[in-house]
Amino acid sequence: MTSTWNWTARYEDRTEEDDLRQGDLIRAAGTALEARFKRTGYLIVLNQSCDLAKQVQFSKTIPVLLPCTRTLLVAPVVRVRDFFCEELSRGKNLGKVARFQQSLWWNHSLYAYLPPSPEHGVAEHLLVVLEELYTLELWHVEDMLPNLERYEEILRSPRVGLTSPWAERLGWMVGSMFARIGTPDPSLEQRQELEAEVATSVAEAR
């Protein structure tokens, strides 16, 4: 039986690939987010892989191979130890932290757990923080070539990525966040009416 348990997420070496792919772990160093994520240094790519495949674009009539998308959608990847220490420092008790930890095994909607894999250079337990999404500009029409150099630098850096279906599931989790529909909260009277109905039903069942 297939479950949604995320503990079994696996990695593969992507260093030799010509394109970035969904689920790639890249270094924050050298990007606009370097200072913000200096402590962990990782970002994870969330764009669909098909949007990251390079195609011919034109810079002042010069053909240049660049991804279809102009921006890279990324989420920060933090160390589990740092995350929980910060949660406790905010006043959350151990019971709440333990319940949150349990929810990670079943793919909490705003977080995804990534296990360590020393053979792939992932030495620690990591957490993808999907409630913090950022965009990095890959290129723009007026200034393609310098941005191409930045993109190629990312590609040349050692990197690993999530294997299927974990990379796709991460994309699904992001899509589910944006697909949620907000509805008005029930009024106090409505909640009390439902509570009374439940209490009556329980009493009758006895």
C-alpha positions as MATLAB code, in Angstrom:
seq = 'MTSTWNWTARYEDRTEEDDLRQGDLIRAAGTALEARFKRTGYLIVLNQSCDLAKQVQFSKTIPVLLPCTRTLLVAPVVRVRDFFCEELSRGKNLGKVARFQQSLWWNHSLYAYLPPSPEHGVAEHLLVVLEELYTLELWHVEDMLPNLERYEEILRSPRVGLTSPWAERLGWMVGSMFARIGTPDPSLEQRQELEAEVATSVAEAR';
ca = [
       0.000    0.000    0.000;
       1.398    3.390   -0.955;
       1.384    6.016    1.790;
       2.121    9.725    1.901;
       4.941    9.210    4.393;
       7.815   11.453    3.440;
      10.636    9.706    5.359;
      11.663    7.696    2.315;
      12.491   10.706    0.112;
      15.592    9.964   -1.946;
      18.197   12.024   -3.813;
      20.207   11.728   -6.993;
      23.263   13.595   -8.275;
      22.260   16.315  -10.748;
      25.636   18.033  -11.202;
      26.167   16.782  -14.758;
      22.683   17.725  -16.008;
      22.306   20.678  -18.375;
      19.056   21.971  -16.885;
      17.732   22.624  -13.423;
      14.833   20.405  -12.384;
      12.036   20.527   -9.866;
      13.342   19.312   -6.517;
      16.959   20.417   -7.077;
      18.807   21.549   -3.960;
      20.952   24.558   -4.843;
      23.283   26.727   -2.801;
      21.996   30.118   -1.707;
      25.544   31.484   -2.082;
      25.824   33.798   -5.055;
      22.087   34.493   -5.199;
      20.055   37.434   -3.929;
      19.044   35.272   -0.937;
      22.584   34.489    0.221;
      22.577   36.797    3.259;
      19.127   35.679    4.420;
      19.955   31.967    4.341;
      23.639   32.067    5.209;
      23.129   29.637    8.088;
      21.796   26.687    6.075;
      22.809   27.720    2.586;
      20.244   25.631    0.712;
      17.265   26.487   -1.464;
      15.018   23.998   -3.247;
      13.676   24.562   -6.777;
       9.885   24.365   -7.092;
       9.288   25.251  -10.758;
       7.991   22.529  -13.061;
      10.943   20.838  -14.770;
       9.478   21.512  -18.223;
       9.611   25.269  -17.524;
      13.299   25.002  -16.643;
      14.360   23.277  -19.867;
      16.551   25.629  -21.900;
      15.311   26.869  -25.267;
      16.670   29.351  -27.771;
      15.986   32.969  -26.757;
      17.346   36.014  -28.587;
      19.442   38.774  -27.046;
      19.841   41.538  -29.631;
      19.554   38.910  -32.405;
      22.124   36.670  -30.663;
      20.664   33.195  -29.980;
      21.012   32.255  -26.319;
      19.923   29.068  -24.561;
      17.841   29.995  -21.537;
      14.975   28.435  -19.542;
      11.408   29.194  -20.632;
      10.658   30.782  -17.275;
      12.352   34.053  -16.330;
      12.150   33.451  -12.585;
      13.129   30.609  -10.317;
      10.593   29.758   -7.601;
      12.434   28.519   -4.512;
      11.788   27.720   -0.861;
      14.381   27.820    1.932;
      15.691   24.556    3.359;
      16.550   24.753    7.062;
      18.043   22.339    9.542;
      15.405   20.537   11.605;
      17.402   21.201   14.782;
      17.451   24.956   14.151;
      13.749   25.036   13.287;
      12.582   23.285   16.456;
      14.929   25.298   18.672;
      13.406   28.449   17.207;
       9.866   27.144   17.739;
      10.621   26.416   21.398;
      12.195   29.841   21.827;
       8.907   31.341   20.616;
       7.154   29.807   23.608;
       5.708   26.647   22.060;
       5.621   23.791   24.550;
       7.095   20.357   23.923;
       3.629   18.868   23.363;
       2.899   21.204   20.444;
       6.343   20.585   18.978;
       5.835   16.809   19.254;
       2.465   17.045   17.458;
       4.056   19.149   14.742;
       6.828   16.575   14.407;
       4.241   13.827   13.884;
       2.534   15.878   11.174;
       5.818   16.037    9.244;
       5.754   12.304    8.595;
       2.469   12.825    6.745;
       3.579   15.835    4.694;
       2.375   18.851    6.648;
       0.905   21.300    4.148;
       3.506   24.015    4.788;
       6.596   21.894    5.426;
       8.332   18.884    3.895;
      10.902   16.762    5.685;
      14.102   15.742    3.867;
      16.231   12.969    5.435;
      20.034   13.058    5.555;
      22.022   11.298    2.845;
      25.782   11.649    3.439;
      26.625   10.011    0.108;
      24.858   12.912   -1.626;
      26.352   15.601    0.606;
      23.183   16.034    2.707;
      24.606   15.590    6.183;
      21.666   16.720    8.335;
      17.916   16.359    8.754;
      16.349   19.169    6.732;
      13.006   20.901    6.434;
      11.582   22.650    3.363;
       9.678   25.734    4.562;
       6.942   26.103    1.956;
       5.298   29.017    3.762;
       8.309   31.104    2.662;
       8.467   31.234   -1.125;
      10.907   33.436   -3.071;
      11.631   34.180   -6.695;
      15.086   34.603   -8.208;
      15.409   36.318  -11.556;
      17.109   34.063  -14.085;
      17.083   36.483  -16.993;
      15.239   39.430  -18.502;
      14.908   40.691  -22.050;
      17.205   43.708  -21.697;
      20.052   41.897  -19.969;
      20.131   38.242  -20.979;
      23.846   37.492  -21.162;
      24.945   38.465  -17.599;
      21.951   36.525  -16.220;
      22.907   33.549  -18.381;
      26.308   33.542  -16.695;
      24.611   33.496  -13.284;
      22.376   30.628  -14.355;
      25.306   28.643  -15.733;
      27.154   29.187  -12.453;
      24.246   27.554  -10.598;
      24.318   24.655  -13.041;
      28.071   24.143  -12.606;
      27.811   23.982   -8.813;
      27.581   20.526   -7.219;
      23.920   19.806   -6.610;
      21.541   16.980   -5.809;
      17.827   16.709   -6.373;
      14.861   14.713   -5.150;
      13.986   11.635   -7.147;
      10.505   10.869   -8.459;
       7.864   10.933   -7.023;
       9.212   13.130   -4.222;
      10.051   16.090   -6.478;
       6.582   15.977   -8.048;
       4.923   15.675   -4.659;
       6.717   18.793   -3.501;
       5.285   20.621   -6.523;
       1.841   19.241   -5.701;
       2.125   20.552   -2.132;
       2.927   24.049   -3.444;
       0.023   23.870   -5.902;
      -2.322   22.785   -3.119;
      -1.356   25.857   -1.089;
      -2.429   28.173   -3.900;
      -5.516   26.098   -4.746;
      -7.057   26.482   -1.293;
     -10.281   28.481   -1.170;
     -10.916   30.666    1.862;
     -14.427   30.629    3.322;
     -15.899   32.803    6.095;
     -15.598   31.425    9.632;
     -18.871   30.249   11.214;
     -20.458   32.640   13.677;
     -20.508   31.964   17.416;
     -24.227   31.177   17.158;
     -23.615   28.611   14.402;
     -20.875   26.899   16.385;
     -23.046   26.768   19.497;
     -25.945   25.351   17.475;
     -23.737   22.572   16.087;
     -22.291   21.801   19.533;
     -25.829   21.528   20.934;
     -26.837   19.210   18.085;
     -23.833   16.955   18.742;
     -24.522   16.908   22.487;
     -28.172   15.963   21.848;
     -27.165   13.197   19.462;
     -24.708   11.751   21.995;
     -27.341   11.851   24.745;
     -29.898   10.074   22.540;
     -27.365    7.410   21.560;
     -26.840    6.524   25.188;
];
